[in-house]
Amino acid sequence: MDFDYSQLKAQLQKMLVENDEPVELVRFRQESLTKLETTQFPKITKFDFKHWPFISNHVHFFQSSSLIEHQNDKAQIEVRVDSKNIITTVPNSVKEQGIIITDLFSAIKNDPQIVKKYLSKVISPDEDVLSAYHAALINQGIFIYIPQNVELNSPIHLTVNFDQQEKTTTNFHLLIITGKNSRFQIIDHLVSDKKQTNPLTNFTEIIAGTNSEVNFSSLDHLAQSAPVYYQYRAAVKDYAKVNWSIGLMNQCDTAGEIDSELIGEGAFANSQLIALTTANQQLGINNRVTNHSPHSQGLINQRGVALGNSRLIFNGIGQIVHGAHGSTAEQQNRLLMMSPQAVGDANPILLIDENDVEAGHAASVGKINQEQLYYLLSRGIPKKQAQRMVIRGFLSAVITSIPDRNIRQEMIGILERKLREND
């Protein structure tokens, strides 16, 4: 990927002057940008996306977007983001518990120590070129803080519309901090119009405090023509739990990583993903869980369906480091190929450096079950409908294991719509 470092540096300096940011954020951006010269492009096994145009020499900052805050007595918590506004609707009872839900830049202006304590502490700028670029040029973001001992009975609904008028890469950053013994769920909707031509880097960092529980669901139905790179990563402390439920049912070329770092004893992560690719779409995923501490448990379960001329790559990576005795790493990676022109690969990777552990994997790449299809056709069901039913059945192993009924129904609805669009 070609980019002009000196032009990027000049562009960043110009924007820093215009936006009058806190000195801590200015220093963070400048230091992150220097990593562009020393880091490598991120790697996804058997998937080459180095030529995708993520890095733009012209960057527009959206943090001047208006923050509109509503309070009411309703139970539902909503956050809506677009290029002009960030609208938060938070019940009075939730505000009273000390919960903070605001745009990232307002949070940093109110407390600049957020940069030093939390920002990019889970996804470091010195890991690779795209992490460095993203950190230096974050231009949209949301900050969520859940204090200790707080349990939210209703989920946080976050909807981000990535339609932008300016020609630039959008670098969106969601930073979530949870205190000890807290519990909550977030439902993240990602949308864009098919006319949108801006590339997107979409990063989510979660710091899950001791004995906390975070249930993160992301429903990606981006329709844009430009590519997307995402990183979802959690640092999971002692006896904390993070459950990922990711639905990649977009229409754009996509590369990314889901990563759970089990840094605390007894930490738990369950990473569940479904993906559907169509037409000439390309999608490559690293789904990783790393057991750093004893008695931690990491699970990966991902299923994908490839149609048309698309390409779909799953890499499941389970790593147990030395000293993480009594830990578990299990994974399943399965692909269903619905077209002879489609290309797919499911790669299970286990990296084990400890003896007293449990580790296992399963992987498969196969065509549609002809017996199932014949049975449905023999019952008078039209072929297109029968194929959709087989696909739903294949993905149901992941969908039905998602605990939230509303998320399951929403995933099925998006899946049905995309399948019908590609009949």
Disulfide bonds with the S-S distance in Angstrom:
none
